[in-house]
């Protein structure tokens, strides 16, 4: 599931208003995923609510057809671009299997570079083609993508005193909305 963040607040990044919008989305996410899991349990099935722990959210969201991976390393949805937080419920409830979607994110990101240009940490690659090259120890090997240097990103957050959402705010898929 995705939870939309407050777009007008995210556009203030890297100001603390954007940090508050991100924090509020995480709070909503925790409430929504807990309610969904309880609903499924009341149907008689196992349900484990999960935020950012126990599994990688972005690959699961891509496989579930919620969006595509962007140059910025985030899920980009057709509805809200990258301005979302992701949560999930592990369950044994019988469900129809969704499929990954392609609405042009990878091809668009090959020439856009707006997120990389707006990244004060210089953590986002500017090369045209995605690659298997990793940028820092937290990158998983063997994945074709524009790897983000999360160490540089995190160090920028520390210097800033809070989160940064410049890569979200500058994304044309976010700004379409």
C-alpha positions, 0 to 999 in steps of 0.5 A: 500500500502507498500513503501519499505525502503532503505535496505542498510541504514536500516542495519546501525540502530540505526545510523542516516542513518537508520533514514533518510531512514525511513524519506524518505520512509514516504515522498514517502508514502505521495506522493504515497498515495496522487497520488492514492487518486487523481487518484481514485477521478478522476474516480469519487469516494471518496478517503481519503489518510491516512498515520499513522493516522485515522486507524491502518495500520498493521491490515488493511494491514494483512487483505488486504493480504500484509503480516503477523504480526511478533514478532517485531510487524511489518508487514512482507511482502513476498517481503521486509520483515519488511522493509516497511512503510504502507499507505492506501486510504479509498474509495467507489471505488468498489474493489475485496476483498483480503484475509489474507495470511500465508507464515509462519511468525508466525511459523518462529517467534516462534523459531527465536528471532533475533529481540528480541535479537537485541532490545537494549530496550528489548521491544520485547518478547522472549517467544515461543508462542504469547499471549493475554498479553499486555506489555504497555498501548498502546497495544490493549487488546484481540489480540493474538500476541507478544506484543511490549513494545512501551514505552521501544522502544520510550524511547530508541529512545529518548536516541538514539536521533533518530529512531531505526530499529534494529528489521527490520535490524535483521529480516531474512525475510528482510535479504533474499532480 
